[in-house]
Amino acid sequence: MKKALKIAGIVLLSLIGLLLVLFLLIRFVFREEAVDYLTGLQKEQRTELLRSAGPYAAEPDADYRFTYIQDTARAREIRDYFRLDTLVDPAAATWDKARALATFVAENIPHANQKVHPEVRNATALWEYTRTVEPAFNCRLHAILLHELLLAEGITNRFVTCLPADSLDSDCHVVNVVWLPEHRKWAMIDSDMQSWVASPEGEPLSLEEMRQRTVAGEPMTVHRLLGTRDPENYLSYWAKNLYWFMCWEQTGYDKEVEYEGRIIALLPAGFDGFKLNEAVRTSDDARFWAAPDTDTTF
């Protein structure tokens, strides 16, 4: 009996030792390989969830219409306040201007979940907040600030909330989509995570194209506004947050100062979303991502 217990003890200690060696190898020697494997596995699981989502469908009678509002006086104020003439080449293409403004935001405001929420959420108030209250804030505030800078430079854009399928997952992501008239398409830009995503040929992709490519398993490249970021980790994160989308029906300055207007939510067929309150639900992706009409100016 004692001999059997001794053997069992030796076996147990050997297993513990083996597990410890494996842990140390993973922790210090093969850490990157282990992280890459787990990231790839997580990305594939998230992609399968996207693939199993219900199809989009046209809704010709849906009661909403995206409008893009420009206020020339507010645009002038923001251009003067931020000295946008020193940041943007007026002769540059739309995408180059958008990247210059997103890089400016990324350089000056890191990501953080702020402890004190700003009382006023527009470009100048958010900038003052980072100079006097906290130096960083979350993705939504990044996108609101960039939205107004782009708008002041005459660039049509929306800030879009990108959400997962799991109602228990409180994490989502908010980015800007920029209309590129030279190419007749939208392009996603992310000042919070300091990145944008392109085709292998270098064409910037929209959220719609990113979702399509993720589902189809087609390649995408991650471009950085600043520094470096693990591209697989970033694309895995996107695979989670491309399930459904929300944005304001009407864009413009001070959109979240008094919270006026309607939210439009693009949902896969058969999926009800969550925390939508009075939002307009649609499964018509073509209409949701349609080219913008001429801006309304006042």
C-alpha positions in Angstrom: 0.0 0.0 0.0 2.8 2.4 0.9 4.6 1.6 -2.3 1.5 2.3 -4.3 1.0 5.6 -2.6 4.6 6.5 -3.1 4.3 5.7 -6.8 1.1 7.7 -7.1 2.9 10.6 -5.3 5.8 10.5 -7.8 3.4 10.4 -10.7 1.5 13.4 -9.4 4.6 15.4 -8.7 5.9 14.5 -12.2 2.6 15.7 -13.8 2.8 18.9 -11.7 6.4 19.4 -12.8 5.4 18.8 -16.5 2.6 21.3 -16.3 4.9 23.8 -14.7 7.5 23.4 -17.5 4.7 23.8 -20.1 3.4 26.9 -18.4 6.9 28.4 -18.3 7.5 27.5 -21.9 4.2 29.1 -23.0 4.8 32.1 -20.7 8.3 32.9 -21.6 9.4 31.0 -24.8 6.3 30.3 -26.9 4.2 33.2 -25.6 3.7 34.9 -29.0 2.8 31.5 -30.7 0.3 30.7 -27.9 -1.3 34.2 -28.1 -1.5 33.9 -31.9 -3.1 30.5 -31.7 -5.7 31.6 -29.2 -6.4 34.8 -31.1 -6.9 32.8 -34.3 -9.2 30.4 -32.6 -11.3 33.2 -31.1 -11.4 35.0 -34.4 -12.7 31.9 -36.1 -15.5 31.4 -33.5 -16.6 35.0 -33.9 -16.5 34.7 -37.7 -18.7 31.6 -37.6 -21.2 33.6 -35.6 -21.2 36.2 -38.3 -21.6 33.6 -41.0 -24.6 32.1 -39.2 -26.4 35.5 -38.9 -29.6 36.0 -40.9 -29.3 37.6 -44.3 -29.9 41.3 -45.0 -33.0 42.2 -47.0 -34.3 45.2 -48.9 -37.0 47.3 -47.2 -38.3 49.8 -49.7 -41.0 51.1 -47.3 -38.8 51.7 -44.3 -39.5 55.0 -42.6 -36.1 56.7 -42.3 -33.7 58.8 -44.4 -30.1 59.7 -43.6 -29.4 63.4 -43.9 -26.1 65.2 -43.5 -26.2 68.7 -42.0 -23.6 71.3 -42.4 -23.5 74.6 -40.4 -21.1 77.0 -42.0 -20.8 79.2 -38.9 -19.9 76.2 -36.6 -17.5 74.9 -39.3 -15.7 78.2 -39.3 -15.5 78.2 -35.5 -14.0 74.7 -35.3 -11.5 75.4 -38.2 -10.3 78.5 -36.4 -10.2 76.9 -32.9 -8.2 73.9 -34.0 -6.3 75.7 -36.8 -7.2 73.1 -39.2 -5.4 74.9 -42.0 -2.2 73.8 -40.3 -3.2 70.2 -40.2 -4.9 69.6 -43.6 -3.6 70.3 -47.1 -6.6 71.8 -48.9 -5.5 70.3 -52.2 -5.3 66.8 -50.7 -7.7 63.9 -51.5 -10.5 63.3 -49.1 -8.9 60.2 -47.6 -5.6 62.0 -47.0 -7.4 64.8 -45.2 -9.4 62.3 -43.1 -6.2 60.4 -42.1 -4.5 63.7 -41.2 -7.3 64.7 -38.9 -7.6 61.2 -37.3 -3.8 61.2 -36.7 -4.1 64.5 -35.0 -6.7 63.2 -32.7 -4.8 59.9 -32.0 -1.6 61.8 -31.3 -3.2 64.1 -28.8 -5.8 61.9 -27.1 -5.0 58.3 -26.0 -7.7 55.7 -25.3 -9.1 55.4 -21.7 -12.4 54.8 -20.0 -12.7 58.2 -18.4 -13.7 58.5 -14.7 -15.5 61.8 -15.1 -17.9 62.0 -18.0 -17.8 65.3 -19.9 -20.9 67.4 -19.5 -20.8 68.7 -23.1 -19.8 66.4 -25.9 -18.8 68.4 -29.0 -15.3 69.0 -30.5 -14.2 72.1 -28.6 -15.7 70.9 -25.2 -14.1 67.5 -25.6 -10.7 69.0 -26.4 -11.0 71.3 -23.4 -11.9 68.3 -21.3 -8.6 66.5 -22.2 -6.6 69.7 -21.3 -8.3 70.3 -18.0 -10.1 67.2 -16.6 -8.6 63.9 -18.0 -6.1 63.5 -20.8 -7.9 60.5 -22.5 -11.3 59.1 -23.2 -13.2 56.3 -24.9 -13.9 55.4 -28.5 -17.3 57.1 -28.6 -15.9 60.5 -27.6 -13.0 60.0 -30.0 -15.5 59.4 -32.8 -17.6 62.5 -31.8 -14.6 64.7 -31.8 -13.3 63.4 -35.1 -16.8 63.6 -36.6 -16.9 67.4 -36.0 -13.4 68.0 -37.2 -14.1 66.1 -40.5 -17.4 67.9 -40.9 -15.7 71.3 -40.3 -13.3 70.4 -43.1 -16.3 69.6 -45.4 -15.9 65.8 -45.2 -19.2 63.9 -45.0 -19.0 61.3 -42.3 -20.9 59.4 -39.7 -19.9 58.0 -36.3 -21.2 54.4 -36.0 -21.5 52.1 -33.0 -20.4 48.6 -33.9 -21.8 45.8 -31.7 -21.5 42.1 -30.9 -24.3 39.5 -31.0 -24.1 38.8 -27.2 -26.3 41.0 -25.1 -24.1 40.2 -22.1 -21.0 41.6 -23.8 -20.9 45.2 -22.7 -18.0 46.0 -25.0 -18.7 47.6 -28.4 -16.7 50.0 -30.6 -17.4 53.4 -32.1 -15.6 54.6 -35.3 -16.1 57.1 -38.1 -17.0 56.2 -41.7 -15.9 58.8 -44.2 -17.5 59.3 -47.6 -14.9 59.4 -50.3 -16.5 61.2 -53.3 -13.4 60.4 -55.5 -14.2 56.7 -55.1 -17.9 56.8 -54.4 -17.6 54.7 -51.2 -17.4 54.8 -47.4 -14.1 54.1 -45.6 -13.7 53.3 -41.9 -11.2 55.2 -39.7 -10.5 54.5 -36.0 -8.7 57.3 -34.1 -9.3 55.5 -30.8 -7.4 52.4 -31.8 -5.3 54.4 -34.3 -5.9 52.2 -37.3 -7.7 51.7 -40.6 -8.3 48.5 -42.6 -7.6 48.0 -46.3 -7.8 45.4 -49.0 -4.4 43.8 -49.9 -4.2 46.3 -52.7 -4.3 49.2 -50.2 -7.9 50.4 -50.8 -9.5 51.6 -47.5 -12.5 49.5 -46.6 -15.9 50.4 -45.2 -17.5 48.6 -42.3 -19.8 46.9 -44.8 -16.8 45.6 -46.8 -15.0 44.6 -43.6 -18.0 42.5 -42.6 -18.3 40.9 -46.0 -14.6 40.1 -46.1 -14.6 38.6 -42.6 -17.5 36.3 -43.5 -15.9 35.3 -46.8 -12.5 34.7 -45.2 -10.9 37.2 -47.6 -7.7 39.0 -46.6 -7.5 42.4 -45.1 -4.5 44.5 -44.0 -4.4 46.7 -40.9 -2.7 50.1 -41.3 -1.7 52.2 -38.4 -2.1 55.9 -37.8 0.5 55.7 -35.1 2.9 53.0 -33.8 2.2 49.3 -34.2 -0.7 47.0 -33.4 -1.1 43.2 -33.7 -3.2 43.0 -36.9 -4.7 39.6 -36.1 -5.8 40.8 -32.6 -7.4 43.9 -34.2 -9.2 41.9 -36.9 -10.4 39.4 -34.3 -11.8 42.3 -32.3 -13.6 43.5 -35.4 -15.0 40.0 -36.1 -16.9 40.4 -32.8 -18.2 43.9 -33.3 -19.4 43.6 -36.9 -22.6 41.8 -36.0 -24.8 44.9 -36.0 -24.6 48.7 -36.2 -26.2 51.9 -35.0 -25.9 55.5 -35.9 -27.8 58.8 -36.0 -30.3 59.3 -38.8 -29.1 62.9 -39.1 -25.5 64.0 -38.7 -24.2 67.4 -37.7 -22.6 69.3 -34.9 -23.6 68.9 -31.2 -25.3 65.6 -32.0 -24.9 64.4 -28.4 -25.3 67.6 -26.6 -29.1 67.5 -26.3 -29.6 64.0 -27.7 -32.1 65.0 -30.4 -33.0 62.8 -33.4 -33.5 59.1 -34.1 -31.1 56.2 -34.1 -31.1 53.7 -37.0 -30.0 50.2 -36.2 -28.9 47.7 -39.0 -29.6 44.2 -37.8 -29.3 40.8 -39.4 -32.7 39.3 -40.2 -34.2 37.6 -37.2 -32.0 39.4 -34.7 -33.7 42.0 -32.4 -30.6 43.6 -31.0 -30.7 45.0 -27.4 -31.0 48.4 -25.6 -32.6 49.9 -28.7 -35.4 51.8 -27.0 -37.0 53.9 -29.7 -34.4 53.2 -32.4 -35.6 52.4 -36.0 -34.7 48.8 -36.9 -33.8 47.8 -40.4 -32.2 44.8 -42.2 -31.7 46.8 -45.4 -27.9 47.1 -45.7 -27.9 48.7 -49.1 -30.1 51.6 -47.8 -28.2 51.8 -44.5 -24.8 52.2 -46.3 -26.2 54.2 -49.3 -24.2 57.1 -50.8 -25.1 60.3 -49.1 -27.4 62.9 -50.6 -26.2 66.4 -51.0 -25.5 68.0 -47.6 -28.1 70.4 -46.2 -26.2 73.7 -45.4 -27.3 76.6 -43.2 
